[in-house]
Amino acid sequence: MTNKKIKKVNIYYFAYGTNLNKKIFLKKFKGAKVIKKYSLKNFKIVFRTKYKIPDLQRKLNSSVPGVIYKINEEIEKKLDKYEEYPKIYIKKYFKYKNNKIMFYFIKEKSTEVKPSGYYFKIMMQGYQQNNFKLLNTFSKHR
């Protein structure tokens, strides 16, 4: 038997939808840690599919507030299942301070729809927990 050390890989995840709700996220994904609030530039939040779920869409001079979490591979696998990766969402990445930050992005774009009450409520709780101002994007949905 060899005593090889298993290298734990730090994975950074940008949450912008219901996973902004730290109370729910940290309970569901034990071991995740909040790193910082972050605004992803040149994107906006939209809602798509028959499930009325959040997605990101490119938009110049716009930004999406979110939270960067540090997660491990086990949490990433659970998140993949929760986000229905790769069936509904795919993974995209951006760089922040030499770290690769992962986020989920709907694979097949459909027309924009009004958010479901459930997703909207959970997201708004997350915005309040993180002291974010309500986005103009949301004002038409309230």
DRENPA-3360 file (N, C-alpha, C; in nm, 2 decimals, always signed):
BEGIN
1 = MTNKKIKK = +0.08/-0.12/+0.00/+0.00/+0.00/+0.00/+0.09/+0.12/+0.00 ~ +0.06/+0.21/-0.09/+0.14/+0.34/-0.10/+0.07/+0.45/-0.03 ~ +0.15/+0.54/+0.03/+0.09/+0.65/+0.10/+0.10/+0.78/+0.01 ~ +0.03/+0.77/-0.10/+0.03/+0.89/-0.19/-0.07/+0.99/-0.13 ~ -0.03/+1.11/-0.13/-0.12/+1.22/-0.09/-0.21/+1.25/-0.20 ~ -0.34/+1.26/-0.17/-0.44/+1.30/-0.27/-0.44/+1.45/-0.27 ~ -0.41/+1.51/-0.39/-0.41/+1.65/-0.40/-0.55/+1.70/-0.42 ~ -0.59/+1.79/-0.32/-0.72/+1.85/-0.33/-0.71/+1.97/-0.43;
9 = VNIYYFAY = -0.80/+1.97/-0.52/-0.80/+2.08/-0.62/-0.90/+2.18/-0.58 ~ -0.86/+2.30/-0.57/-0.95/+2.41/-0.55/-1.02/+2.45/-0.67 ~ -1.15/+2.45/-0.67/-1.23/+2.49/-0.78/-1.31/+2.61/-0.74 ~ -1.31/+2.71/-0.82/-1.39/+2.83/-0.79/-1.51/+2.84/-0.88 ~ -1.62/+2.87/-0.82/-1.75/+2.87/-0.88/-1.82/+3.01/-0.86 ~ -1.86/+3.07/-0.97/-1.94/+3.19/-0.97/-2.09/+3.16/-0.97 ~ -2.16/+3.20/-0.87/-2.30/+3.18/-0.86/-2.37/+3.31/-0.88 ~ -2.47/+3.30/-0.97/-2.55/+3.42/-1.00/-2.70/+3.40/-0.99;
17 = GTNLNKKI = -2.75/+3.28/-0.98/-2.89/+3.25/-0.97/-2.93/+3.22/-0.83 ~ -3.00/+3.11/-0.81/-3.05/+3.07/-0.68/-2.93/+3.04/-0.59 ~ -2.82/+3.00/-0.64/-2.70/+2.97/-0.55/-2.64/+3.09/-0.49 ~ -2.69/+3.21/-0.53/-2.65/+3.33/-0.46/-2.70/+3.33/-0.31 ~ -2.81/+3.25/-0.29/-2.86/+3.24/-0.15/-2.77/+3.15/-0.07 ~ -2.68/+3.22/+0.00/-2.58/+3.15/+0.08/-2.63/+3.05/+0.18 ~ -2.74/+3.09/+0.25/-2.80/+3.01/+0.35/-2.84/+2.87/+0.29 ~ -2.90/+2.87/+0.18/-2.94/+2.74/+0.12/-2.82/+2.67/+0.06;
25 = FLKKFKGA = -2.73/+2.75/-0.02/-2.62/+2.69/-0.08/-2.52/+2.62/+0.01 ~ -2.49/+2.69/+0.12/-2.39/+2.63/+0.21/-2.44/+2.51/+0.29 ~ -2.58/+2.51/+0.31/-2.64/+2.40/+0.38/-2.64/+2.27/+0.28 ~ -2.67/+2.30/+0.16/-2.68/+2.19/+0.05/-2.55/+2.14/+0.01 ~ -2.45/+2.23/+0.01/-2.31/+2.19/-0.04/-2.21/+2.22/+0.07 ~ -2.21/+2.13/+0.17/-2.13/+2.14/+0.29/-1.98/+2.13/+0.24 ~ -1.90/+2.22/+0.30/-1.76/+2.23/+0.26/-1.73/+2.35/+0.17 ~ -1.83/+2.40/+0.11/-1.81/+2.52/+0.02/-1.78/+2.64/+0.11;
33 = KVIKKYSL = -1.70/+2.73/+0.05/-1.67/+2.85/+0.13/-1.69/+2.97/+0.04 ~ -1.75/+3.08/+0.10/-1.77/+3.20/+0.02/-1.63/+3.27/+0.02 ~ -1.59/+3.31/-0.11/-1.46/+3.38/-0.12/-1.49/+3.53/-0.13 ~ -1.58/+3.57/-0.22/-1.61/+3.71/-0.23/-1.73/+3.74/-0.32 ~ -1.78/+3.86/-0.31/-1.88/+3.91/-0.40/-1.81/+3.95/-0.53 ~ -1.87/+3.93/-0.64/-1.80/+3.97/-0.77/-1.90/+4.01/-0.87 ~ -1.87/+4.11/-0.95/-1.96/+4.14/-1.06/-1.90/+4.10/-1.20 ~ -1.97/+4.01/-1.27/-1.92/+3.96/-1.40/-1.96/+4.07/-1.50;
41 = KNFKIVFR = -1.86/+4.13/-1.56/-1.89/+4.23/-1.66/-1.93/+4.18/-1.80 ~ -2.01/+4.27/-1.86/-2.06/+4.24/-2.00/-2.16/+4.12/-2.01 ~ -2.23/+4.10/-1.91/-2.34/+4.00/-1.90/-2.46/+4.06/-1.83 ~ -2.57/+4.00/-1.86/-2.70/+4.03/-1.78/-2.77/+3.90/-1.75 ~ -2.85/+3.90/-1.66/-2.93/+3.78/-1.62/-3.06/+3.78/-1.70 ~ -3.09/+3.66/-1.76/-3.22/+3.64/-1.82/-3.28/+3.51/-1.77 ~ -3.40/+3.48/-1.81/-3.46/+3.36/-1.77/-3.51/+3.29/-1.90 ~ -3.49/+3.16/-1.90/-3.51/+3.08/-2.02/-3.58/+2.94/-1.98;
49 = TKYKIPDL = -3.62/+2.88/-2.09/-3.67/+2.74/-2.09/-3.81/+2.74/-2.02 ~ -3.87/+2.62/-2.04/-4.01/+2.61/-1.98/-4.00/+2.61/-1.83 ~ -3.88/+2.59/-1.77/-3.87/+2.59/-1.63/-3.84/+2.73/-1.57 ~ -3.82/+2.83/-1.66/-3.81/+2.97/-1.63/-3.68/+2.99/-1.54 ~ -3.57/+2.93/-1.58/-3.45/+2.93/-1.50/-3.35/+3.04/-1.54 ~ -3.27/+3.08/-1.45/-3.17/+3.19/-1.48/-3.06/+3.15/-1.57 ~ -3.02/+3.24/-1.65/-2.91/+3.22/-1.75/-2.84/+3.35/-1.76 ~ -2.72/+3.35/-1.82/-2.64/+3.47/-1.85/-2.65/+3.50/-2.00;
57 = QRKLNSSV = -2.66/+3.62/-2.04/-2.65/+3.66/-2.18/-2.55/+3.78/-2.19 ~ -2.47/+3.77/-2.29/-2.38/+3.88/-2.31/-2.45/+4.01/-2.34 ~ -2.40/+4.12/-2.27/-2.45/+4.25/-2.29/-2.34/+4.35/-2.25 ~ -2.30/+4.43/-2.34/-2.19/+4.52/-2.32/-2.24/+4.63/-2.21 ~ -2.14/+4.67/-2.14/-2.16/+4.77/-2.03/-2.27/+4.74/-1.93 ~ -2.29/+4.61/-1.91/-2.38/+4.56/-1.81/-2.30/+4.46/-1.72 ~ -2.35/+4.43/-1.60/-2.28/+4.34/-1.52/-2.38/+4.26/-1.43 ~ -2.33/+4.14/-1.39/-2.42/+4.05/-1.31/-2.35/+4.03/-1.18;
65 = PGVIYKIN = -2.41/+4.08/-1.07/-2.35/+4.05/-0.94/-2.37/+3.90/-0.90 ~ -2.27/+3.85/-0.83/-2.27/+3.72/-0.79/-2.17/+3.69/-0.68 ~ -2.16/+3.57/-0.64/-2.07/+3.53/-0.54/-1.97/+3.42/-0.59 ~ -1.84/+3.43/-0.56/-1.75/+3.33/-0.59/-1.73/+3.24/-0.47 ~ -1.75/+3.11/-0.49/-1.74/+3.01/-0.38/-1.61/+2.93/-0.42 ~ -1.55/+2.88/-0.31/-1.44/+2.78/-0.33/-1.51/+2.64/-0.30 ~ -1.50/+2.55/-0.40/-1.56/+2.42/-0.38/-1.46/+2.31/-0.41 ~ -1.49/+2.19/-0.39/-1.41/+2.08/-0.42/-1.47/+1.99/-0.53;
73 = EEIEKKLD = -1.40/+1.89/-0.57/-1.45/+1.81/-0.68/-1.59/+1.74/-0.65 ~ -1.60/+1.70/-0.52/-1.73/+1.63/-0.48/-1.84/+1.73/-0.49 ~ -1.82/+1.85/-0.45/-1.93/+1.95/-0.46/-1.96/+1.99/-0.60 ~ -1.85/+1.99/-0.68/-1.87/+2.02/-0.83/-1.96/+1.91/-0.89 ~ -1.94/+1.79/-0.85/-2.02/+1.68/-0.91/-2.17/+1.69/-0.86 ~ -2.19/+1.73/-0.74/-2.32/+1.75/-0.69/-2.39/+1.87/-0.76 ~ -2.31/+1.98/-0.78/-2.36/+2.10/-0.85/-2.40/+2.06/-1.00 ~ -2.31/+1.98/-1.06/-2.34/+1.93/-1.20/-2.48/+1.87/-1.20;
81 = KYEEYPKI = -2.50/+1.78/-1.11/-2.63/+1.71/-1.10/-2.75/+1.81/-1.08 ~ -2.73/+1.90/-0.99/-2.83/+2.00/-0.95/-2.86/+2.09/-1.07 ~ -2.75/+2.13/-1.15/-2.77/+2.22/-1.26/-2.80/+2.14/-1.39 ~ -2.81/+2.01/-1.38/-2.84/+1.93/-1.50/-2.74/+1.95/-1.61 ~ -2.61/+1.95/-1.57/-2.50/+1.96/-1.66/-2.47/+1.82/-1.71 ~ -2.45/+1.80/-1.84/-2.45/+1.89/-1.95/-2.58/+1.90/-2.03 ~ -2.68/+1.84/-1.97/-2.81/+1.84/-2.05/-2.87/+1.98/-2.07 ~ -2.88/+2.06/-1.96/-2.93/+2.20/-1.98/-2.82/+2.30/-1.97;
89 = YIKKYFKY = -2.74/+2.29/-1.87/-2.63/+2.39/-1.86/-2.49/+2.33/-1.91 ~ -2.41/+2.42/-1.96/-2.27/+2.38/-1.98/-2.18/+2.47/-1.89 ~ -2.06/+2.44/-1.89/-1.97/+2.52/-1.81/-1.89/+2.62/-1.89 ~ -1.88/+2.74/-1.84/-1.79/+2.85/-1.90/-1.70/+2.89/-1.79 ~ -1.59/+2.96/-1.83/-1.49/+3.01/-1.74/-1.45/+3.15/-1.76 ~ -1.40/+3.21/-1.66/-1.33/+3.34/-1.67/-1.22/+3.34/-1.57 ~ -1.12/+3.43/-1.59/-1.01/+3.44/-1.50/-1.03/+3.56/-1.40 ~ -0.99/+3.53/-1.28/-0.99/+3.63/-1.18/-0.86/+3.61/-1.09;
97 = KNNKIMFY = -0.77/+3.70/-1.08/-0.65/+3.69/-1.01/-0.58/+3.56/-1.03 ~ -0.56/+3.52/-1.15/-0.49/+3.40/-1.19/-0.57/+3.27/-1.15 ~ -0.69/+3.28/-1.12/-0.77/+3.17/-1.09/-0.88/+3.15/-1.20 ~ -0.90/+3.03/-1.24/-1.01/+3.00/-1.33/-1.14/+2.98/-1.26 ~ -1.24/+3.06/-1.29/-1.37/+3.06/-1.22/-1.47/+3.00/-1.32 ~ -1.54/+2.90/-1.27/-1.64/+2.83/-1.35/-1.78/+2.89/-1.32 ~ -1.86/+2.89/-1.42/-2.01/+2.93/-1.41/-2.09/+2.84/-1.51 ~ -2.21/+2.83/-1.48/-2.30/+2.75/-1.56/-2.38/+2.85/-1.66;
105 = FIKEKSTE = -2.40/+2.80/-1.78/-2.45/+2.88/-1.89/-2.54/+2.78/-1.97 ~ -2.67/+2.83/-2.00/-2.76/+2.74/-2.07/-2.71/+2.71/-2.21 ~ -2.71/+2.58/-2.24/-2.65/+2.53/-2.37/-2.73/+2.58/-2.49 ~ -2.86/+2.55/-2.49/-2.95/+2.58/-2.60/-3.04/+2.70/-2.56 ~ -3.01/+2.81/-2.63/-3.08/+2.94/-2.59/-3.22/+2.93/-2.65 ~ -3.31/+2.97/-2.56/-3.45/+2.98/-2.60/-3.49/+3.13/-2.58 ~ -3.61/+3.16/-2.61/-3.65/+3.30/-2.59/-3.66/+3.33/-2.44 ~ -3.64/+3.46/-2.41/-3.65/+3.50/-2.27/-3.79/+3.49/-2.22;
113 = VKPSGYYF = -3.81/+3.45/-2.09/-3.94/+3.44/-2.03/-3.93/+3.51/-1.89 ~ -4.04/+3.53/-1.83/-4.05/+3.58/-1.69/-4.00/+3.47/-1.60 ~ -3.93/+3.51/-1.49/-3.88/+3.41/-1.40/-3.99/+3.34/-1.33 ~ -3.97/+3.22/-1.28/-4.06/+3.15/-1.20/-4.06/+3.22/-1.06 ~ -4.17/+3.22/-1.00/-4.18/+3.28/-0.86/-4.08/+3.22/-0.77 ~ -4.06/+3.09/-0.77/-3.97/+3.02/-0.68/-3.83/+3.07/-0.70 ~ -3.78/+3.06/-0.83/-3.64/+3.10/-0.86/-3.62/+3.25/-0.82 ~ -3.72/+3.33/-0.86/-3.70/+3.47/-0.83/-3.69/+3.50/-0.68;
121 = KIMMQGYQ = -3.78/+3.44/-0.60/-3.78/+3.46/-0.46/-3.64/+3.42/-0.39 ~ -3.59/+3.30/-0.43/-3.47/+3.25/-0.38/-3.35/+3.35/-0.42 ~ -3.35/+3.39/-0.54/-3.25/+3.48/-0.59/-3.26/+3.62/-0.52 ~ -3.38/+3.67/-0.50/-3.39/+3.80/-0.42/-3.34/+3.78/-0.28 ~ -3.36/+3.67/-0.22/-3.31/+3.65/-0.08/-3.16/+3.65/-0.09 ~ -3.10/+3.59/-0.19/-2.95/+3.59/-0.21/-2.90/+3.73/-0.23 ~ -2.97/+3.82/-0.31/-2.93/+3.95/-0.33/-2.93/+4.03/-0.20 ~ -3.04/+4.01/-0.12/-3.04/+4.08/+0.01/-2.93/+4.03/+0.10;
129 = QNNFKLLN = -2.91/+3.90/+0.11/-2.80/+3.84/+0.20/-2.67/+3.90/+0.16 ~ -2.64/+3.93/+0.04/-2.51/+3.98/-0.01/-2.51/+4.13/-0.03 ~ -2.62/+4.20/+0.01/-2.63/+4.35/+0.01/-2.61/+4.40/-0.14 ~ -2.67/+4.33/-0.23/-2.67/+4.37/-0.37/-2.79/+4.46/-0.39 ~ -2.78/+4.56/-0.48/-2.90/+4.63/-0.52/-2.97/+4.55/-0.62 ~ -3.10/+4.57/-0.62/-3.18/+4.50/-0.72/-3.14/+4.55/-0.86 ~ -3.14/+4.46/-0.95/-3.10/+4.49/-1.09/-3.21/+4.55/-1.17 ~ -3.18/+4.64/-1.26/-3.29/+4.69/-1.35/-3.36/+4.57/-1.42;
137 = TFSKHR = -3.28/+4.47/-1.45/-3.33/+4.35/-1.52/-3.45/+4.29/-1.45 ~ -3.45/+4.30/-1.32/-3.55/+4.24/-1.24/-3.67/+4.33/-1.22 ~ -3.65/+4.46/-1.23/-3.76/+4.55/-1.20/-3.89/+4.52/-1.28 ~ -3.87/+4.48/-1.41/-3.99/+4.45/-1.49/-4.06/+4.32/-1.45 ~ -4.00/+4.24/-1.36/-4.05/+4.11/-1.33/-4.12/+4.12/-1.19 ~ -4.10/+4.23/-1.12/-4.16/+4.23/-0.98/-4.31/+4.26/-0.98;
% end
